[in-house]
């Protein structure tokens, strides 16, 4: 059975963070994990943080063009979701193209993901990121409401 999920199914303005002041990849993931807990997406920020960092050790999630898509499959995730963040400075991320990262899409995936929602979420984000206009728009926009509109456009 195919589900046609859209980015908008997995994000709200509460999970759009502009002007984050993380100093490292680990710090960014920790800050975003805490926000996801505050917003009810995860019930244990520390456990989720550890699951994301464990996934990061397997291979880089820095996809290039200053963008990373870290993700964690975790028992602490209550709602499949993602959080979008723009950091104020570039962070080392071992990206495929060697670029540092300031645009982060952190995916929160339920441990028992029978519908493979994380694959839909990842495919949806990845296909949008192949669109140069989409990337340009998210890089220059700093208003969460307008960013949400950019994400929800087809």
N, C-alpha and C positions, 0 to 999 in steps of 0.2 A: 504494500500500500504506500503510495507516494503522498507525502504531505508537502504542500507548497507554502512553506514558511517564508516570511519576509523578515528583513532586519527589524522592522518595526514591531514584530511579535516578541522580540527579545530585549527591547530597550525602552527606557523612558527618560525624561529630562533629569530625573534624580540620579541616573547613571551616566550622565554626561558631565565630565569634569574638565574645566578649562582653567589653566593657570596653576597646575599642580607643581609643587616644588620638590620633587623627588631628586635625590642625589646619586642614585644607582638603580640598576634594574631591580635588585632585591627590595630596595626602599619603595620603588614604584609599585611593585606587586603587593607589598605589605600595606601601603596606604590604600590601594584599591580594594584589597581584601576587607579592610576595616570598613570602608564605605559600603561594600556589598552586604556586610553584616548589619550595619546601621539601617540599610534599606530593605532588610528582610530576605535577601537573595540567598545568603548563607547563614547558618546558625552558629558557626564556629570559625571565625576569621583566621585564627592561627592554624587550624587543621587545613583549611582551604589554601592558605598561604604555603604551607609545607607541600601540599599536593602539587601546586603550580610550580614551585621551585624544583621538585623532583622531576616533573615533566621537562623543565628547562634544561636539566642536566643531560637529558637524552639527546636533544638536538636543539639548535637555535630556533627561536620563533621570530627572529628579526628577518622579515621578508625582503628588506631593502627599501630604498626611497624614504628612509627615516621612519618606517612603520614596523611595529611588532604586533603579533597576534598570540600572546601567551594564553594558555588555557589549562584548566585543571579539572579532572574528573574526580569528584569528591563526594563522600557520604554527607558532608556538611552543606551541600547545595540543596536548597529547598525549591527553587524555581530556576529552570534553565534560563540563562540570561547572559548579557554581556555588558561591560562597562567600557565607555570610551573616554580616553583622557588625552589631553594635550599638556605635555610638560613644558615648563618655562625654559628648560635647558636641554641640550642633547645628552643622551645617556649611552654609555657603552652597552652593546647588546649582542656582540658577535654576529652581526647581521650577515646575510649571504653576500651582500655587495660591499661589506665593510663599513657601511654608513652607520652613524649613531642614530638613536631613536628619540623622537619626541611625540610621536603619535602611537597610542597604545589601545588596542582592542583586546581587553581581557575577557575571555569566555569562561563562564561558570557552568559546568556540565554535571548533571546528576550521575552518581556512580552507576545506578541502574538506568541506563539510557536505552531502553528497548526500542524506541522509535528512531534512534540514531539522530536525535535533534542536533547534536553537536556537529555532525557532518553537514546537515542542512545549513546550520548557522555559519560554519566555516566556508562552505561552498558559496553561500550568499555574500559574505563579506569579501571573500577572495575575488569573486567575479566583479563586485563593485570596485575593488581596488585596481582592477585592470583598466578601468575607465579613467583616463587622465583628467577629465573634467571633474569627476567625482572627487578624486584625490586633491586636485587644486582647490575645490570648494571647501573640503573639510580642513585643509591646511590654512585657508585664509579666514574662515568664519570662527568667531569666538563667542557667539551667543548660543546657549544650549537649546533654546526653542527653535532657532533657525537651523542649528545642526540636526535636530530631530527631523525637521522638514526635509533636509538634504538626505538623511538616511531613509526616509519613508517614500521619497520619490522613486518611481519605477525606473 
